[in-house]
Amino acid sequence: MIQIFLILLLPLSIFASKVDTYRVEKGQTYLTFLQKQKLPIKKLYYDLDNEDQILTQEIKAGVHYQILHGKNNKIEQVLLPINEELQIHIYRDDKGAYKFEIIPIIYETKKKVLTLKISRSPHYDIYKMTGSTKLASVFVSAFNRSLNFKRDLRVGDDLVMIYEQKYRLGKPFSMPILKAAMIEMRNKKHYIYLNKDDKYYNEKGHRVERFLLIRPIRGGRISSYFSKRRFHPILKKWKAHFGIDYAARRGTPIRAAGSGRISWAARMGSYGNLVKIQHENGYETRYAHMKGFRKGIRRGKRVKKGDIIGYVGTTGRSTGPHLHFELRKKGRPINPLRVVQVTTKKLKGKKRKEFLSLKKMYDKEISSALTNYKPFIRLPKMIDECYFCKIKKL
């Protein structure tokens, strides 16, 4: 219904009104944004359900947003990204009342190749060439625990990255996804590849392991992946899914994905029975919808990786027995499948054959990038583009 409304609104508002682009200031929150724009706080925040209120907290400094001003400079619409996939859409209905909804972000994904020679360090050189700390961090974290850059890297060594980046308003706005990479150290090339199973492998087909368990339950299948844009099967509206769901029998043991201290072991809203574990370096894991907790599991208790902490259930907002597993760092949700450290198990049989085919394709691209060096071209600081004109495509 709202899409129909927007299509009718566009001819009247877009061309007769003014679209202004702004940037989220450091320290700015959704509430301070509403206050600054003199928008109704109760209607657009306090009357929202709990999950939508939580989503508004994902707003990050530096993100570009747009406001459509109408007559007398009155706000008609607002588009404010809250994560990589979803954005807040505030609009006035035909009665002049402001409405709130979460809708998907319109973006395009581009495949990029970066080639450079080391002058100081991977992080420094990638940032110097691209201006992206995110891209530099993605590369370094992928190899961090398997290679020693300080000891073995030399000036002039080659580095190649193949990655995907999402663009909104012509600007990158999310974490890049590293698809394949190569770095030369002491005349030896080291590779890493993102396989079809969404896990990283080195050139020998050894999986790059995590500091966490591969699965917090045994025998469970992944029924829903991490996504910042998912249409909720119960609520029938767009919601972020900040974790991985493992479907399993009711009562299946749930194990701590890493060693740490329990910070929560009780019921919590739509999570149902929930356990939170604090780990080193700001990491936190969450285990939701439990049937119950293992005896002795309580706040403040230390657990080791692999310890049973509870049992699969369907408490809270759930359609059936499963574990909802989350990984957060300093409060921000991240994809558990993308946290990598040291190499471990090998691929075998059909899976290895498929991986080698993928590896061959990436190796050709990397070889071509080294042979036909092309300088990296940065995008202009801002592209003048009316994002509201694209909303009708949803």
Secondary structure, DSSP 4 states (H G I P E B T S, - for coil): -HHHHHHHHHHHHTTTSEEEEEEPPTT--HHHHHHHHT--HIIIIITS-HHHHHHHTT--TT-EEEEEE-GGG-EEEEEEE-SSSEEEEEEE-TTS-EEEEEEEPP-EEEEEEEEEE-SS-HHHHHHHHH--HHHHHHHHHHHTTT--HHHH--TT-EEEEEEEEEEETTEE-S--EEEEEEEEETTEEEEEEE-TTS-EEETTSEEE--SS-S-SSSS-EEEE--EEEEE-TTT-SEEEE-SEEEE--TT-EEE-SSSEEEEEEEE-GGG-EEEEEE-GGGEEEEEEEEEEEPTT--TT-EE-TT-EEEEEB--SS-SSSEEEEEEEETTEEE-GGG---SEEEEP-HHHHHHHHHHHHHHHHHHHHHHHS-----PPPS-----GGGGGGG-
